[in-house]
Amino acid sequence: MVCVLLLFVGFSLIWSSAFIVGKVAIAHLDPLVLLAVRFLLGSVCLLPFVLWQGRKFWQWPTIRFGAIAGVLNNALYLGLSFLALQTVPASLLVVIISCAPLLTSAFAVASGQEPLNAARFVGFTICIAGVACVAAWQPAAGTGLDHAAMFSSGALPGYAMAIGGTVAFAFGTVFLKSRVMGASPVDVNFWQSLVGGLVLLPLALFRVPDVGQWAVTFDGPVLLSILYLAVVITLGAMFLWLYLIGRFGASKAAAAHLINPLSGLVLSAVILGSDVSLVQVFGAVLIGFGLYIAVFHRGNRGNRALIK
């Protein structure tokens, strides 16, 4: 039991760390440049694995599925999320994004794929209360922003982008989960990373047309951040996710995401020096409990998260 818990906590910490590390990198590099380089480098790292598997790598259904996932998950979801990191504290961003299973369940109910029952309604209510706790008592120390600035009208676009990215991920999950994915997740993740990088590349060039400025990517902490995102997150988190699915099944493995709000708070405190209040911890626990009731409670179908 302890080993299983460590596996789930480890996956959650790795997943949540992507936004904490990204917060460090975007202090020196445009977010879309960071993501474009990360995804293209990640696809290069994945190439030997897809060539080794080989079987359905070049089949059109695999490419199409990966391309759609790349646009929804990488370009929109992560693109908007990393842009939001410029004004939204990383710990709060992780909390917002961790509500994706909640939105996925809501979209599934709205589309008629799943019923709205008492458990879902109670879970939704608890999650909203948890988000309110984390947001209302968000401390500013260590974030580079004072409390007034974090909730001023100028910060609203960042929160709108964070919510928009979460909606894109949730919609993509509902849209794609009913399609049959005959390809290996490794193949799909390769096309997802490649297409995501290619979609973001022209946008990155538009925002930073002087490619010479991209040279900062080869300097110290920024380079380490990119390598961490491309290798540890794109490769390491994916293989750990596949292991969890293979051992426990997709629905049970997805429960690891319930730990993300708390993981985000802890990592933000350790790496960025952000303050964490007891109210925030209580709110993170509420979110996890609410998501469990709404999404993973017996009688509710677990939503299968798309692999990053």
C-alpha positions as CSV (number, residue, x, y, z in Angstrom):
1,M,0.0,0.0,0.0
2,V,2.8,2.4,0.9
3,C,4.5,1.7,-2.5
4,V,1.3,2.4,-4.4
5,L,0.8,5.7,-2.5
6,L,4.4,6.7,-3.3
7,L,3.8,6.0,-7.0
8,F,0.7,8.1,-7.1
9,V,2.3,10.9,-5.1
10,G,5.4,10.8,-7.3
11,F,3.4,11.1,-10.5
12,S,1.4,14.0,-9.0
13,L,4.6,15.8,-7.9
14,I,6.2,15.4,-11.4
15,W,3.1,16.6,-13.2
16,S,2.6,19.6,-10.9
17,S,6.3,20.5,-11.1
18,A,5.9,21.3,-14.8
19,F,4.2,24.6,-13.9
20,I,6.5,25.4,-11.1
21,V,9.6,24.9,-13.3
22,G,7.8,26.8,-16.1
23,K,7.3,29.7,-13.7
24,V,11.1,29.9,-13.3
25,A,11.8,29.7,-17.0
26,I,9.3,32.3,-18.2
27,A,11.0,34.9,-16.1
28,H,13.7,34.9,-18.8
29,L,12.0,33.5,-21.8
30,D,8.7,34.0,-23.6
31,P,6.2,31.3,-22.6
32,L,5.3,30.3,-26.2
33,V,9.0,30.1,-27.2
34,L,9.6,27.9,-24.1
35,L,6.7,25.6,-25.1
36,A,7.6,25.4,-28.8
37,V,11.2,24.4,-28.0
38,R,10.0,22.0,-25.3
39,F,7.6,20.2,-27.5
40,L,9.9,20.0,-30.5
41,L,12.7,18.7,-28.3
42,G,10.3,16.3,-26.6
43,S,9.3,14.9,-30.0
44,V,12.9,14.4,-30.9
45,C,13.4,12.5,-27.6
46,L,10.3,10.3,-28.4
47,L,11.3,9.6,-31.9
48,P,13.6,6.5,-31.1
49,F,10.7,5.0,-29.1
50,V,8.1,5.3,-31.9
51,L,10.6,4.1,-34.5
52,W,11.3,1.1,-32.3
53,Q,7.6,0.3,-32.0
54,G,7.0,1.1,-35.6
55,R,3.8,-0.7,-36.4
56,K,1.2,2.1,-36.6
57,F,3.5,5.1,-36.4
58,W,2.7,6.4,-39.9
59,Q,-1.0,5.4,-40.1
60,W,-3.4,8.3,-40.7
61,P,-5.7,7.6,-37.6
62,T,-2.7,7.8,-35.3
63,I,-1.5,11.0,-36.9
64,R,-5.0,12.6,-36.8
65,F,-5.6,11.6,-33.2
66,G,-2.2,12.9,-32.1
67,A,-2.7,16.1,-34.1
68,I,-6.0,16.9,-32.5
69,A,-4.6,16.1,-29.1
70,G,-1.6,18.4,-29.9
71,V,-3.8,21.3,-30.7
72,L,-6.2,20.9,-27.8
73,N,-3.7,19.7,-25.1
74,N,-0.4,21.3,-26.0
75,A,-1.2,24.4,-28.1
76,L,-4.3,25.5,-26.3
77,Y,-4.2,24.0,-22.9
78,L,-0.5,24.4,-22.1
79,G,-0.1,27.5,-24.3
80,L,-2.8,29.4,-22.5
81,S,-1.7,28.0,-19.1
82,F,1.9,29.1,-19.5
83,L,0.9,32.5,-20.7
84,A,-1.2,32.7,-17.6
85,L,1.9,31.9,-15.5
86,Q,3.1,35.5,-16.2
87,T,0.5,36.9,-13.8
88,V,-1.0,33.9,-12.0
89,P,0.9,32.3,-9.1
90,A,2.0,28.7,-10.1
91,S,0.4,27.2,-7.0
92,L,-3.0,28.7,-7.9
93,L,-2.6,27.8,-11.6
94,V,-2.1,24.1,-10.6
95,V,-5.3,24.3,-8.6
96,I,-7.3,25.8,-11.5
97,I,-6.0,23.2,-13.9
98,S,-6.6,20.4,-11.5
99,C,-10.3,21.1,-11.8
100,A,-10.1,19.7,-15.4
101,P,-11.7,16.4,-14.3
102,L,-14.5,18.4,-12.8
103,L,-15.1,20.2,-16.1
104,T,-14.7,17.0,-18.0
105,S,-17.4,15.4,-16.0
106,A,-19.7,18.5,-16.4
107,F,-19.2,18.4,-20.2
108,A,-19.9,14.7,-20.2
109,V,-23.2,15.4,-18.3
110,A,-24.1,18.3,-20.7
111,S,-23.5,16.2,-23.8
112,G,-25.6,13.3,-22.4
113,Q,-22.7,10.9,-22.1
114,E,-23.1,10.6,-18.3
115,P,-26.0,11.3,-15.9
116,L,-26.1,14.1,-13.3
117,N,-26.7,12.4,-10.0
118,A,-26.6,13.5,-6.3
119,A,-22.9,12.4,-5.9
120,R,-21.8,14.6,-8.9
121,F,-23.8,17.6,-7.6
122,V,-22.3,17.3,-4.1
123,G,-18.8,16.8,-5.6
124,F,-19.1,19.9,-7.8
125,T,-20.2,22.0,-4.8
126,I,-17.3,20.8,-2.7
127,C,-14.8,21.5,-5.5
128,I,-16.1,25.1,-5.9
129,A,-15.8,25.6,-2.2
130,G,-12.2,24.3,-2.3
131,V,-11.2,26.6,-5.2
132,A,-12.8,29.6,-3.3
133,C,-10.6,28.8,-0.2
134,V,-7.4,28.6,-2.2
135,A,-8.1,31.7,-4.3
136,A,-9.5,33.9,-1.5
137,W,-6.6,33.3,0.9
138,Q,-3.8,33.1,-1.8
139,P,-0.7,34.7,-0.1
140,A,1.6,36.8,-2.2
141,A,4.9,36.3,-0.6
142,G,7.4,34.7,-2.9
143,T,5.3,35.2,-6.0
144,G,6.7,38.6,-7.0
145,L,3.1,40.0,-6.8
146,D,1.3,41.7,-4.0
147,H,-2.1,40.5,-3.0
148,A,-3.9,43.6,-4.5
149,A,-2.1,43.1,-7.9
150,M,-3.1,39.4,-8.0
151,F,-6.8,40.2,-7.9
152,S,-6.8,43.5,-9.8
153,S,-8.4,44.0,-13.2
154,G,-5.0,43.7,-14.8
155,A,-4.6,40.2,-13.5
156,L,-8.0,39.0,-14.9
157,P,-6.6,38.1,-18.4
158,G,-4.2,35.7,-16.7
159,Y,-7.0,33.9,-14.9
160,A,-9.1,33.9,-18.0
161,M,-6.3,32.2,-19.9
162,A,-5.9,29.7,-17.1
163,I,-9.6,28.9,-17.1
164,G,-9.6,28.8,-20.9
165,G,-6.7,26.3,-21.0
166,T,-8.5,24.1,-18.5
167,V,-11.7,24.2,-20.5
168,A,-9.7,23.3,-23.7
169,F,-8.2,20.3,-21.9
170,A,-11.6,19.2,-20.5
171,F,-13.3,19.6,-23.9
172,G,-10.6,17.7,-25.6
173,T,-11.0,14.8,-23.2
174,V,-14.7,14.6,-23.8
175,F,-14.3,15.0,-27.5
176,L,-11.6,12.4,-27.9
177,K,-12.4,9.8,-25.2
178,S,-15.2,8.3,-27.3
179,R,-12.9,7.8,-30.3
180,V,-11.1,4.5,-30.7
181,M,-7.4,5.0,-30.2
182,G,-5.8,2.0,-32.0
183,A,-2.3,3.4,-31.7
184,S,0.2,3.1,-29.0
185,P,0.1,6.1,-26.5
186,V,3.8,6.6,-27.3
187,D,3.0,7.2,-30.9
188,V,0.2,9.5,-30.1
189,N,2.3,11.4,-27.7
190,F,5.0,11.9,-30.3
191,W,2.5,13.4,-32.8
192,Q,0.9,15.4,-30.0
193,S,4.3,16.9,-29.1
194,L,5.4,17.5,-32.7
195,V,2.1,19.1,-33.8
196,G,1.9,21.2,-30.6
197,G,5.4,22.5,-31.2
198,L,4.8,23.2,-34.9
199,V,1.5,25.0,-34.1
200,L,3.2,27.2,-31.4
201,L,6.4,27.8,-33.4
202,P,4.9,30.6,-35.7
203,L,3.2,32.2,-32.7
204,A,6.5,32.2,-30.8
205,L,8.2,33.7,-33.8
206,F,5.5,36.4,-34.0
207,R,5.9,37.2,-30.3
208,V,9.8,37.1,-30.4
209,P,10.8,37.6,-34.1
210,D,14.4,38.0,-33.3
211,V,15.6,34.4,-33.1
212,G,18.8,35.6,-31.6
213,Q,16.9,36.3,-28.4
214,W,16.1,32.6,-28.2
215,A,19.8,32.1,-27.3
216,V,18.8,32.6,-23.7
217,T,17.5,29.0,-23.9
218,F,21.1,27.8,-23.7
219,D,21.9,29.7,-20.6
220,G,21.8,28.2,-17.1
221,P,18.5,27.7,-15.3
222,V,16.4,28.3,-18.5
223,L,18.2,25.5,-20.3
224,L,17.8,23.2,-17.3
225,S,14.1,24.1,-17.2
226,I,13.6,23.2,-20.9
227,L,15.5,19.9,-20.5
228,Y,13.4,19.1,-17.5
229,L,10.1,19.8,-19.2
230,A,11.1,18.0,-22.4
231,V,12.7,14.9,-20.8
232,V,11.3,14.5,-17.3
233,I,7.8,15.6,-18.1
234,T,7.3,14.5,-21.7
235,L,9.2,11.2,-21.2
236,G,9.3,10.5,-17.5
237,A,5.8,11.5,-16.6
238,M,4.4,9.7,-19.6
239,F,6.1,6.4,-18.9
240,L,5.1,6.6,-15.2
241,W,1.6,7.3,-16.3
242,L,1.6,4.3,-18.6
243,Y,2.9,2.1,-15.8
244,L,0.1,3.3,-13.5
245,I,-2.5,2.6,-16.2
246,G,-1.0,-0.9,-16.9
247,R,-1.0,-1.8,-13.2
248,F,-4.2,-0.2,-11.9
249,G,-6.3,0.7,-15.0
250,A,-7.0,4.2,-16.4
251,S,-9.8,5.2,-14.0
252,K,-7.8,4.3,-10.8
253,A,-4.6,5.8,-12.3
254,A,-6.4,9.1,-12.9
255,A,-6.9,9.4,-9.2
256,A,-3.3,10.6,-9.0
257,H,-4.5,13.9,-10.3
258,L,-6.5,14.4,-7.1
259,I,-3.3,15.1,-5.3
260,N,-2.2,17.8,-7.7
261,P,-3.6,20.9,-5.8
262,L,-1.7,19.9,-2.7
263,S,1.4,19.0,-4.8
264,G,1.3,22.4,-6.4
265,L,1.2,24.2,-3.1
266,V,4.1,22.2,-1.7
267,L,6.3,22.6,-4.7
268,S,5.5,26.3,-5.0
269,A,6.6,26.8,-1.4
270,V,9.8,24.7,-1.7
271,I,10.9,26.0,-5.2
272,L,9.5,29.5,-5.4
273,G,9.4,30.4,-1.7
274,S,5.6,31.0,-1.8
275,D,3.7,31.1,1.5
276,V,1.1,28.4,2.0
277,S,-1.7,28.9,4.5
278,L,-3.7,26.3,6.3
279,V,-6.8,27.6,4.5
280,Q,-5.1,26.8,1.2
281,V,-4.2,23.3,2.3
282,F,-7.8,22.8,3.5
283,G,-9.1,24.1,0.1
284,A,-6.8,21.7,-1.8
285,V,-8.1,18.8,0.3
286,L,-11.7,19.9,-0.4
287,I,-10.9,19.9,-4.2
288,G,-9.5,16.4,-4.1
289,F,-12.4,15.1,-2.0
290,G,-14.9,16.8,-4.3
291,L,-13.3,15.4,-7.4
292,Y,-13.3,11.9,-5.9
293,I,-17.0,12.1,-5.2
294,A,-17.9,13.7,-8.6
295,V,-15.6,11.7,-10.8
296,F,-14.3,8.5,-9.1
297,H,-17.1,7.6,-6.7
298,R,-18.6,4.2,-7.3
299,G,-21.3,4.5,-9.9
300,N,-19.6,7.4,-11.6
301,R,-17.4,6.8,-14.6
302,G,-13.8,7.9,-14.2
303,N,-12.6,10.3,-16.9
304,R,-9.6,9.1,-18.7
305,A,-7.0,11.8,-18.9
306,L,-5.1,12.3,-22.1
307,I,-1.4,11.6,-21.7
308,K,0.9,14.6,-21.6
